[in-house]
């Protein structure tokens, strides 16, 4: 299929989904409308990481979403919600992933606690069982009774159960991280007076019964909502990554561990995988490591999964593992975010391919901003072609001193970055 035809098909899909979404909302079929929201996110926004699709969906649905918010306000219970002093804030995830947004949120909370802040949270997973309970408890430094698994079959069922958890804990607030369509619908179905939306990447929409909107994705630009309404930025506070021990047979001293911790949609790109196979073929010192969520692992090509020097780590705690990579190879065409920052703060030498997609979206521009005027060696991380990227990999593989210099330079730059006051995090979590 030619690129223009692909673009036409995607625009047609957007219009079809929009028509179905509006029709279902007008008929009051909210659960089906939720499904359309999710299809749009998965098939258009998430697959291409194209902010234009996200903006278009917001623009095309904003009036209906605001109308829905008014309609839900009319049926909101008049009985006040009982909030007990010192009661927890509920942080509501779709399901367990343990990757960028979840990990960085947990690290920020740990940072606040280590600096004397009283942060009382409990975690709620809307879907899935408790098979990841130990990982979730470890990630957030919580006891098992502070992690709730609702095992719902629909958003409305999940919302009913969430409302029960909020009532039983007398929660002082509910925070929905990352996924806008989930936050929008859950905030409508749940009538708690203090609901907030926290995200690391996309632009949210000013509708739904949500009290505050904020993001922790670092950028030189402000976030803006519809009609210029500002969206508060939160700092990423803890940039220190410990060099703790890990499973040594994955990180052999006689091999170079190259790869990333990214969700499967990013590391399954055919062009990226062809490149990985080429470098594995060209240099038998290289081991390719990849780690991501449990689900959708099968979308990684068989040639990668079956290669003798390709290692699927499964879910790992990124803070523990990421410093053990010899080279952090950013997936392309869409780069990373919080995992990239963790790698750089751990002093891992970093390589990325400059693409139109990465320049428009993601962390590429921010890293260029940080590197500007700093140690010239940092510029070697940014490659304009796959041939240049391949040459850089060979340089790093053959030259341990170069690896150490590049990784150390990034670590110094990241550590010198001064985030804003922690007051924003404290007030967002505690108010």
ZATORGU-434455 format. One record per residue (C-alpha): residue in three letters; residue number from 1; x, y, z. Coordinates in steps of 0.05 Angstrom, whole numbers. Last residue first. Layout:
REM residues N
SITE   r   k     c1     c2     c3
SITE ALA NUM      X      Y      Z
...
***
This chain:
REM residues 431
SITE   r   k     c1     c2     c3
SITE UNK 431    -88    367    964
SITE UNK 430    -36    314    975
SITE UNK 429    -14    287    908
SITE UNK 428    -17    351    867
SITE UNK 427      6    395    925
SITE UNK 426     68    353    938
SITE UNK 425     84    345    864
SITE UNK 424     79    420    852
SITE UNK 423    117    437    915
SITE UNK 422    177    396    891
SITE UNK 421    204    461    860
SITE UNK 420    226    461    788
SITE UNK 419    276    412    759
SITE UNK 418    350    431    756
SITE UNK 417    388    393    702
SITE UNK 416    459    382    729
SITE UNK 415    446    307    739
SITE UNK 414    424    300    666
SITE UNK 413    486    335    640
SITE UNK 412    533    296    685
SITE UNK 411    502    229    666
SITE UNK 410    505    246    592
SITE UNK 409    579    261    597
SITE UNK 408    592    197    636
SITE UNK 407    558    154    584
SITE UNK 406    597    186    527
SITE UNK 405    664    181    563
SITE UNK 404    654    110    587
SITE UNK 403    633     85    519
SITE UNK 402    691    122    487
SITE UNK 401    739     90    537
SITE UNK 400    710     21    521
SITE UNK 399    727     30    447
SITE UNK 398    709    -27    400
SITE UNK 397    635    -33    416
SITE UNK 396    626     43    420
SITE UNK 395    659     55    353
SITE UNK 394    619     -2    321
SITE UNK 393    555     27    348
SITE UNK 392    574     96    321
SITE UNK 391    586     66    252
SITE UNK 390    518     33    251
SITE UNK 389    485     99    271
SITE UNK 388    521    135    215
SITE UNK 387    497     83    166
SITE UNK 386    427     87    194
SITE UNK 385    427    162    180
SITE UNK 384    425    228    218
SITE UNK 383    456    202    283
SITE UNK 382    450    239    349
SITE UNK 381    493    207    404
SITE UNK 380    557    236    374
SITE UNK 379    532    305    395
SITE UNK 378    544    288    467
SITE UNK 377    620    285    453
SITE UNK 376    617    361    443
SITE UNK 375    611    371    520
SITE UNK 374    555    422    531
SITE UNK 373    533    481    489
SITE UNK 372    470    445    465
SITE UNK 371    465    376    497
SITE UNK 370    405    394    541
SITE UNK 369    366    424    482
SITE UNK 368    383    365    438
SITE UNK 367    358    320    494
SITE UNK 366    292    359    496
SITE UNK 365    284    355    421
SITE UNK 364    292    279    421
SITE UNK 363    245    266    479
SITE UNK 362    182    250    442
SITE UNK 361    148    281    383
SITE UNK 360    162    323    322
SITE UNK 359    237    309    319
SITE UNK 358    226    235    334
SITE UNK 357    176    228    277
SITE UNK 356    219    264    226
SITE UNK 355    275    218    244
SITE UNK 354    343    228    278
SITE UNK 353    369    160    299
SITE UNK 352    388    153    372
SITE UNK 351    449    130    410
SITE UNK 350    463    133    485
SITE UNK 349    522    113    528
SITE UNK 348    493     90    596
SITE UNK 347    510    138    652
SITE UNK 346    453    118    698
SITE UNK 345    420    186    688
SITE UNK 344    422    173    614
SITE UNK 343    388    106    620
SITE UNK 342    334    134    667
SITE UNK 341    322    191    619
SITE UNK 340    313    143    561
SITE UNK 339    264    102    602
SITE UNK 338    224    165    615
SITE UNK 337    216    181    541
SITE UNK 336    231    136    482
SITE UNK 335    239    146    408
SITE UNK 334    192    135    350
SITE UNK 333    226    119    284
SITE UNK 332    262     85    315
SITE UNK 331    282     49    379
SITE UNK 330    335     84    421
SITE UNK 329    398     42    429
SITE UNK 328    424     46    501
SITE UNK 327    494     18    499
SITE UNK 326    528    -26    551
SITE UNK 325    461    -39    586
SITE UNK 324    470    -53    661
SITE UNK 323    446     15    683
SITE UNK 322    376     -2    658
SITE UNK 321    366    -62    703
SITE UNK 320    350    -40    773
SITE UNK 319    314     25    756
SITE UNK 318    278    -10    699
SITE UNK 317    246    -63    744
SITE UNK 316    239   -118    694
SITE UNK 315    182   -145    653
SITE UNK 314    204   -194    600
SITE UNK 313    280   -197    590
SITE UNK 312    276   -221    518
SITE UNK 311    348   -236    498
SITE UNK 310    374   -235    427
SITE UNK 309    442   -268    417
SITE UNK 308    414   -336    394
SITE UNK 307    363   -303    348
SITE UNK 306    294   -334    358
SITE UNK 305    257   -272    384
SITE UNK 304    290   -227    333
SITE UNK 303    275   -270    272
SITE UNK 302    206   -285    302
SITE UNK 301    187   -212    297
SITE UNK 300    164   -178    362
SITE UNK 299     88   -177    358
SITE UNK 298     86   -238    404
SITE UNK 297    105   -195    464
SITE UNK 296     36   -164    461
SITE UNK 295     24   -169    536
SITE UNK 294     80   -177    586
SITE UNK 293    103   -105    581
SITE UNK 292    172    -89    557
SITE UNK 291    244   -111    555
SITE UNK 290    294   -118    499
SITE UNK 289    366   -140    498
SITE UNK 288    409   -149    436
SITE UNK 287    476   -182    449
SITE UNK 286    536   -155    409
SITE UNK 285    604   -188    408
SITE UNK 284    585   -227    345
SITE UNK 283    588   -164    303
SITE UNK 282    559   -157    233
SITE UNK 281    502   -207    240
SITE UNK 280    477   -175    305
SITE UNK 279    484   -106    272
SITE UNK 278    443   -128    213
SITE UNK 277    389   -161    256
SITE UNK 276    381    -97    295
SITE UNK 275    373    -56    231
SITE UNK 274    321   -103    204
SITE UNK 273    285    -96    270
SITE UNK 272    284    -20    266
SITE UNK 271    256    -21    196
SITE UNK 270    203    -72    215
SITE UNK 269    179    -32    277
SITE UNK 268    169    -83    333
SITE UNK 267    210    -44    383
SITE UNK 266    161     13    389
SITE UNK 265     96    -27    393
SITE UNK 264    129    -75    442
SITE UNK 263    137    -22    497
SITE UNK 262    207      1    510
SITE UNK 261    267    -19    551
SITE UNK 260    325    -12    504
SITE UNK 259    379    -48    465
SITE UNK 258    453    -63    467
SITE UNK 257    491   -110    514
SITE UNK 256    563   -115    491
SITE UNK 255    596   -182    505
SITE UNK 254    657   -207    543
SITE UNK 253    634   -179    610
SITE UNK 252    569   -216    606
SITE UNK 251    506   -177    621
SITE UNK 250    449   -227    615
SITE UNK 249    490   -279    654
SITE UNK 248    499   -229    710
SITE UNK 247    427   -225    734
SITE UNK 246    428   -157    768
SITE UNK 245    471   -118    817
SITE UNK 244    453    -47    836
SITE UNK 243    484     12    801
SITE UNK 242    436     63    830
SITE UNK 241    398    111    785
SITE UNK 240    395    184    807
SITE UNK 239    348    230    769
SITE UNK 238    296    238    824
SITE UNK 237    251    298    813
SITE UNK 236    215    296    747
SITE UNK 235    180    363    750
SITE UNK 234    105    374    743
SITE UNK 233     75    415    687
SITE UNK 232      7    447    695
SITE UNK 231    -40    451    636
SITE UNK 230    -58    520    612
SITE UNK 229   -124    536    577
SITE UNK 228   -108    561    507
SITE UNK 227   -175    546    476
SITE UNK 226   -167    470    485
SITE UNK 225   -110    453    532
SITE UNK 224    -40    477    532
SITE UNK 223     24    446    557
SITE UNK 222     83    493    564
SITE UNK 221    144    483    522
SITE UNK 220    216    472    545
SITE UNK 219    199    400    558
SITE UNK 218    199    351    615
SITE UNK 217    141    303    618
SITE UNK 216    110    305    687
SITE UNK 215     40    325    669
SITE UNK 214    -18    359    703
SITE UNK 213    -93    364    700
SITE UNK 212   -136    382    761
SITE UNK 211   -208    374    784
SITE UNK 210   -232    320    736
SITE UNK 209   -306    311    723
SITE UNK 208   -296    303    648
SITE UNK 207   -272    357    602
SITE UNK 206   -209    396    587
SITE UNK 205   -174    347    541
SITE UNK 204   -105    320    554
SITE UNK 203    -42    330    513
SITE UNK 202     -1    267    509
SITE UNK 201     64    249    543
SITE UNK 200     73    240    617
SITE UNK 199      3    244    644
SITE UNK 198    -34    259    708
SITE UNK 197   -109    270    711
SITE UNK 196   -143    288    776
SITE UNK 195   -207    271    814
SITE UNK 194   -227    307    878
SITE UNK 193   -304    308    884
SITE UNK 192   -313    232    876
SITE UNK 191   -372    217    830
SITE UNK 190   -344    158    792
SITE UNK 189   -376    143    723
SITE UNK 188   -354    209    694
SITE UNK 187   -283    206    722
SITE UNK 186   -278    135    696
SITE UNK 185   -296    157    626
SITE UNK 184   -247    215    621
SITE UNK 183   -190    180    657
SITE UNK 182   -195    118    613
SITE UNK 181   -197    161    550
SITE UNK 180   -137    201    575
SITE UNK 179    -89    144    590
SITE UNK 178    -28    169    629
SITE UNK 177    -43    170    703
SITE UNK 176   -112    173    736
SITE UNK 175   -109    204    805
SITE UNK 174   -165    196    856
SITE UNK 173   -170    239    919
SITE UNK 172   -181    241    994
SITE UNK 171   -199    167    995
SITE UNK 170   -250    148   1049
SITE UNK 169   -217     78   1044
SITE UNK 168   -284     43   1039
SITE UNK 167   -314     98    995
SITE UNK 166   -257    101    946
SITE UNK 165   -256     25    942
SITE UNK 164   -331     23    929
SITE UNK 163   -325     78    876
SITE UNK 162   -270     37    843
SITE UNK 161   -316    -23    841
SITE UNK 160   -372     16    807
SITE UNK 159   -321     47    760
SITE UNK 158   -292    -21    741
SITE UNK 157   -363    -46    725
SITE UNK 156   -375     16    682
SITE UNK 155   -307      8    649
SITE UNK 154   -321    -64    631
SITE UNK 153   -302   -135    651
SITE UNK 152   -273   -117    720
SITE UNK 151   -218   -153    757
SITE UNK 150   -214    -99    812
SITE UNK 149   -143   -110    835
SITE UNK 148   -125    -68    896
SITE UNK 147    -56    -53    924
SITE UNK 146    -52    -24    995
SITE UNK 145    -65    -92   1027
SITE UNK 144     -3   -119    993
SITE UNK 143     44    -72   1030
SITE UNK 142     72    -14    990
SITE UNK 141    141      6    965
SITE UNK 140    110     30    899
SITE UNK 139    150    -15    852
SITE UNK 138    157    -70    905
SITE UNK 137     82    -75    916
SITE UNK 136     70    -75    841
SITE UNK 135    123   -129    829
SITE UNK 134     96   -173    885
SITE UNK 133     25   -165    859
SITE UNK 132     39   -182    787
SITE UNK 131     -6   -244    787
SITE UNK 130    -59   -201    821
SITE UNK 129   -111   -207    767
SITE UNK 128   -126   -162    708
SITE UNK 127   -165    -98    699
SITE UNK 126   -176    -36    740
SITE UNK 125   -111    -35    778
SITE UNK 124   -116      8    841
SITE UNK 123    -56     33    880
SITE UNK 122    -59     62    950
SITE UNK 121    -25    127    970
SITE UNK 120     -4    165   1032
SITE UNK 119     53    213   1019
SITE UNK 118     78    247   1082
SITE UNK 117    137    287   1056
SITE UNK 116    203    280   1094
SITE UNK 115    252    283   1036
SITE UNK 114    255    207   1027
SITE UNK 113    179    208   1021
SITE UNK 112    182    259    965
SITE UNK 111    235    219    927
SITE UNK 110    195    155    936
SITE UNK 109    134    189    906
SITE UNK 108    176    213    847
SITE UNK 107    204    143    837
SITE UNK 106    134    112    837
SITE UNK 105    111    162    784
SITE UNK 104    173    147    743
SITE UNK 103    160     72    746
SITE UNK 102     86     78    727
SITE UNK 101    101    125    670
SITE UNK 100    160     87    641
SITE UNK  99    145     13    650
SITE UNK  98    115    -26    707
SITE UNK  97     59    -51    664
SITE UNK  96      2    -69    711
SITE UNK  95    -68    -54    689
SITE UNK  94   -110      8    673
SITE UNK  93    -78     46    731
SITE UNK  92   -113     84    786
SITE UNK  91    -74    121    839
SITE UNK  90   -118    127    901
SITE UNK  89    -99    181    951
SITE UNK  88   -101    155   1021
SITE UNK  87   -138    178   1083
SITE UNK  86   -100    224   1131
SITE UNK  85   -164    262   1151
SITE UNK  84   -224    221   1129
SITE UNK  83   -263    241   1067
SITE UNK  82   -337    228   1066
SITE UNK  81   -368    242    997
SITE UNK  80   -427    289   1004
SITE UNK  79   -496    262    987
SITE UNK  78   -523    301    927
SITE UNK  77   -508    244    879
SITE UNK  76   -486    266    809
SITE UNK  75   -543    257    760
SITE UNK  74   -539    329    733
SITE UNK  73   -463    328    734
SITE UNK  72   -465    268    687
SITE UNK  71   -504    308    636
SITE UNK  70   -457    367    643
SITE UNK  69   -396    322    632
SITE UNK  68   -430    291    571
SITE UNK  67   -440    360    542
SITE UNK  66   -367    376    552
SITE UNK  65   -348    310    518
SITE UNK  64   -395    324    460
SITE UNK  63   -366    393    449
SITE UNK  62   -294    367    453
SITE UNK  61   -303    309    405
SITE UNK  60   -276    336    339
SITE UNK  59   -222    380    371
SITE UNK  58   -199    325    418
SITE UNK  57   -197    273    363
SITE UNK  56   -159    321    318
SITE UNK  55   -108    337    372
SITE UNK  54    -95    263    384
SITE UNK  53    -90    249    309
SITE UNK  52    -41    307    301
SITE UNK  51      1    282    359
SITE UNK  50     22    223    316
SITE UNK  49     50    168    360
SITE UNK  48     37    124    299
SITE UNK  47     10     63    333
SITE UNK  46    -13     99    396
SITE UNK  45    -54    154    364
SITE UNK  44    -88    117    307
SITE UNK  43   -103     44    322
SITE UNK  42    -96     42    397
SITE UNK  41   -124    110    416
SITE UNK  40   -180    108    364
SITE UNK  39   -198     37    384
SITE UNK  38   -200     58    458
SITE UNK  37   -247    116    445
SITE UNK  36   -291     69    404
SITE UNK  35   -294     21    462
SITE UNK  34   -313     77    509
SITE UNK  33   -369     95    462
SITE UNK  32   -394     23    468
SITE UNK  31   -396     31    544
SITE UNK  30   -432     98    537
SITE UNK  29   -491     76    495
SITE UNK  28   -530    139    512
SITE UNK  27   -558    148    442
SITE UNK  26   -521    214    432
SITE UNK  25   -457    182    457
SITE UNK  24   -464    123    410
SITE UNK  23   -476    168    349
SITE UNK  22   -417    213    367
SITE UNK  21   -370    154    375
SITE UNK  20   -394    120    311
SITE UNK  19   -384    184    270
SITE UNK  18   -316    196    300
SITE UNK  17   -294    125    288
SITE UNK  16   -313    129    215
SITE UNK  15   -279    197    207
SITE UNK  14   -215    172    240
SITE UNK  13   -215    109    197
SITE UNK  12   -223    151    135
SITE UNK  11   -163    194    155
SITE UNK  10   -123    130    167
SITE UNK   9   -143    101     99
SITE UNK   8   -123    166     64
SITE UNK   7    -55    165     99
SITE UNK   6    -44     93     78
SITE UNK   5    -64    110      7
SITE UNK   4    -15    168      7
SITE UNK   3     40    121     34
SITE UNK   2     29     68    -19
SITE UNK   1      0      0      0
***
